[in-house]
Amino acid sequence: MKEFGMSKKLGLVTFEKERRPLFLDVQGASSKEYSEETAREIDGEIKTIVDDTYGKVKGILIEHKDTLERLAKRLLEKEVVDKEELREIVYGKAKGDTP
């Protein structure tokens, strides 16, 4: 979000500081391009994005828990699952079956 500026709250801006080679970095010189308040807003937006995404992913995993457990069991038995076997585990049908 900070580098690419794709936040609904902060808009389509970038807050990344200018990249310079490390050997040219001057001690004591401030390279900050935004205020502490903006830094807090960036941190808040990042936390919101991470928390929202975590919730969505957790919901998907809970919703598909049975499928994930079948897949995990098969991987423990066999270590490798090919495309057709994965399709059968996930969708309960082989490639030639009609949806």
Contact map, one row per residue, 1 for C-alpha under 8 A:
111111100000010000000000000000000000000001000100000000000000000000000000000000000000000000000000000
111111000000011100000000000000000000000001000000000000000000000000000000000000000000000000000000000
111110000000011100000000000000000000000000000000000000000000000000000000000000000000000000000000000
111111000001110000000000000000000000000000000000000000000000000000000000000000000000000000000000000
111111100111111000000000000000000000000000000000000000000000000000000000000000000000000000000000000
110111110111100000000000000000000000000000000000000000000000000000000000000000000000000000000000000
100011111111000000000000000000000000000000001000000000000000000000000000000000000000000000000000000
000001111111000000000000000000000000000000000000000000000000000000000000000000000000000000000000000
000000111110000000000000000000000000000000001000000000000000000000000000000000000000000000000000000
000011111111100000000000000000000000000011000000000000000000000000000000000000000000000000000000000
000011111111100000000000000000000000000000000000000000000000000000000000000000000000000000000000000
000111110111110000000000000000000000000000000000000000000000000000000000000000000000000000000000000
000111000111111000000000000000000000000000000000000000000000000000000000000000000000000000000000000
111110000001111100000000000000000000000000000000000000000000000000000000000000000000000000000000000
011010000000111110000000000000001100000000000000000000000000000000000000000000000000000000000000000
011000000000011111000000000000001000000000000000000000000000000000000000000000000000000000000000000
000000000000001111100000000000111000000000000000000000000000000000000000000000000000000000000000000
000000000000000111110000000000100000000000000000000000000000000000000000000000000000000000000000000
000000000000000011111000000000000000000000000000000000000000000000000000000000000000000000000000000
000000000000000001111101100000000000000000000000000000000000000000000000000000000000000000000000000
000000000000000000111111100000000000000000000000000000000000000000000000000000000000000000000000000
000000000000000000011111100000000000000000000000000000000000000000000000000000000000000000000000000
000000000000000000001111100000000000000000000000000000000000000000000000000000000000000000000000000
000000000000000000011111110000000000000000000000000000000000000000000000000000000000000000000000000
000000000000000000011111111000000000000000000000000000000000000000000000000000000000000000000000000
000000000000000000000001111110000000000000000000000000000000000000000000000000000000000000000000000
000000000000000000000000111110000000000000000000000000000000000000000000000000000000000000000000000
000000000000000000000000011111000000000000000000000000000000000000000000000000000000000000000000000
000000000000000000000000011111100000000000000000000000000000000000000000000000000000000000000000000
000000000000000000000000000111110000000000000000000000000000000000000000000000000000000000000000000
000000000000000011000000000011111000000000000000000000000000000000000000000000000000000000000000000
000000000000000010000000000001111110000000000000000000000000000000000000000000000000000000000000000
000000000000001110000000000000111110000000000000000000000000000000000000000000000000000000000000000
000000000000001000000000000000011111011000000000000000000000000000000000000000000000000000000000000
000000000000000000000000000000011111111000000000000000000000000000000000000000000000000000000000000
000000000000000000000000000000000111111100000000000000000000000000000000000000000000000000000000000
000000000000000000000000000000000011111110000000000000000000000000000000000000000000000000000000000
000000000000000000000000000000000111111111000000000000000000000000000000000000000000000000000000000
000000000000000000000000000000000111111111100000000000000000000000000000000000000000000000000000000
000000000000000000000000000000000001111111110000000000000000000000000000000000000000000000000000000
000000000100000000000000000000000000111111111000000000000000000000000000000000000000000000000000000
110000000100000000000000000000000000011111111100000000000000000000000000000000000000000000000000000
000000000000000000000000000000000000001111111110000000000000000000000000000000000000000000000000000
000000000000000000000000000000000000000111111111000000000000000000000000000000000000000000000000000
000000101000000000000000000000000000000011111111100000000000000000000000000000000000000000000000000
100000000000000000000000000000000000000001111111110000000000000000000000000000000000000000000000000
000000000000000000000000000000000000000000111111111000000000000000000000000000000000000000000000000
000000000000000000000000000000000000000000011111111100000000000000000000000000000000000000000000000
000000000000000000000000000000000000000000001111111110000000000000000000000000000000000000000000000
000000000000000000000000000000000000000000000111111111000000000000000000000000000000000000000000000
000000000000000000000000000000000000000000000011111111100000000000000000000000000000000000000000000
000000000000000000000000000000000000000000000001111111110000000000000000000000000000000000000000000
000000000000000000000000000000000000000000000000111111111000000000000000000000000000000000000000000
000000000000000000000000000000000000000000000000011111111100000000000000000000000000000000000000000
000000000000000000000000000000000000000000000000001111111110000000000000000000000000000000000000000
000000000000000000000000000000000000000000000000000111111111000000000000000000000000000000000000000
000000000000000000000000000000000000000000000000000011111111100000000000000000000000000000000000000
000000000000000000000000000000000000000000000000000001111111110000000000000000000000000000000000000
000000000000000000000000000000000000000000000000000000111111111000000000000000000000000000000000000
000000000000000000000000000000000000000000000000000000011111111100000000000000000000000000000000000
000000000000000000000000000000000000000000000000000000001111111110010000000000000000000000000000000
000000000000000000000000000000000000000000000000000000000111111110000000000000000000000000000000000
000000000000000000000000000000000000000000000000000000000011111110000000000000000000000000000000000
000000000000000000000000000000000000000000000000000000000001111111110000000000000000000000000000000
000000000000000000000000000000000000000000000000000000000000111111111000000000000000000000000000000
000000000000000000000000000000000000000000000000000000000000000111111100000000000000000000000000000
000000000000000000000000000000000000000000000000000000000000000111111110000000000000000011000000000
000000000000000000000000000000000000000000000000000000000000100111111111000000000000000000000000000
000000000000000000000000000000000000000000000000000000000000000011111111100000000000000000000000000
000000000000000000000000000000000000000000000000000000000000000001111111110000000000000010000000000
000000000000000000000000000000000000000000000000000000000000000000111111111000000000010010000000000
000000000000000000000000000000000000000000000000000000000000000000011111111100000000000000000000000
000000000000000000000000000000000000000000000000000000000000000000001111111110000000000000000000000
000000000000000000000000000000000000000000000000000000000000000000000111111111101000000000000000000
000000000000000000000000000000000000000000000000000000000000000000000011111111111000000000000000000
000000000000000000000000000000000000000000000000000000000000000000000001111111100000000000000000000
000000000000000000000000000000000000000000000000000000000000000000000000111111100000000000000000000
000000000000000000000000000000000000000000000000000000000000000000000000011111111000000000000000000
000000000000000000000000000000000000000000000000000000000000000000000000011111111000000000000000000
000000000000000000000000000000000000000000000000000000000000000000000000001001111100000000000000000
000000000000000000000000000000000000000000000000000000000000000000000000011001111110110000000000000
000000000000000000000000000000000000000000000000000000000000000000000000000000011111110000000000000
000000000000000000000000000000000000000000000000000000000000000000000000000000001111111000000000000
000000000000000000000000000000000000000000000000000000000000000000000000000000000111111100000110000
000000000000000000000000000000000000000000000000000000000000000000000000000000001111111110000100000
000000000000000000000000000000000000000000000000000000000000000000000010000000001111111111000000000
000000000000000000000000000000000000000000000000000000000000000000000000000000000011111111111110000
000000000000000000000000000000000000000000000000000000000000000000000000000000000001111111111110000
000000000000000000000000000000000000000000000000000000000000000000100110000000000000111111111000000
000000000000000000000000000000000000000000000000000000000000000000100000000000000000011111110000000
000000000000000000000000000000000000000000000000000000000000000000000000000000000000001111111000000
000000000000000000000000000000000000000000000000000000000000000000000000000000000000001111111100000
000000000000000000000000000000000000000000000000000000000000000000000000000000000000001110111110100
000000000000000000000000000000000000000000000000000000000000000000000000000000000001101100011111100
000000000000000000000000000000000000000000000000000000000000000000000000000000000001001100001111100
000000000000000000000000000000000000000000000000000000000000000000000000000000000000000000000111110
000000000000000000000000000000000000000000000000000000000000000000000000000000000000000000001111111
000000000000000000000000000000000000000000000000000000000000000000000000000000000000000000000001111
000000000000000000000000000000000000000000000000000000000000000000000000000000000000000000000000111
